Amino acid sequence: MGKEDRDERLQRLKEEIEGAFRDIPYPGDDNIAANKRDEYLEDLAKFKGKHWRDLTFEFLVPFGSHTAFFTTEAFRFYLPAFLIISAEFYYESDSLSVITIGDLVLPFEGECEPWEIDRFHKRFDSLTAKQKRAIKSFLEFIRDTYPYDPIYNDHLVALERYWQYM
């Protein structure tokens, strides 16, 4: 895929994600961290009052691994920012892209704890069809834009296990 094609497709993807998540409600300042005693509470407090549309690459990259500590509502609210930054800065975003894509993989029973499967369904099952299609488009963009990596292929696993059916 040429740079112009990539840039055009990235722009369409961003518009799709922005449109799909436009009306998702802010979780509230007291509903960002899932565990109020967690060691990441101070970091997650930096998200208070921030809209996902206003989060930048520089802001998000240090928090790539923090999605596990969001409430379901906060995860859904900030997900579009993680998707857009991961698509635009796939290689530059350190672990943010890897973890964001990993969050989109439906765990299989036997390879994880039962709560992890429950958490996946709580996060994603109630999204709208438009939001689910935007996530599918994100995964397809990653698949088509970045070279296949035989070691890391969670975007393919995510599509195969759940998102291809959207």
Secondary structure, 3 states (H helix, E strand, C coil): CCHHHHHHHHHHHHHHHHHHCCCCCCCCCCCCECCCCCCCHHHHHHHCCCCHHHCCHHHHHHHHHHHHHECHHHHHHHHHHHHHHHHHCCCCCCHHHHHHHHHCCCCCCCCCCHHHHHHHHHHHCCCCHHHHHHHHHHHHHHHHHCCCCCCCCHHHHHHHHCHHHC
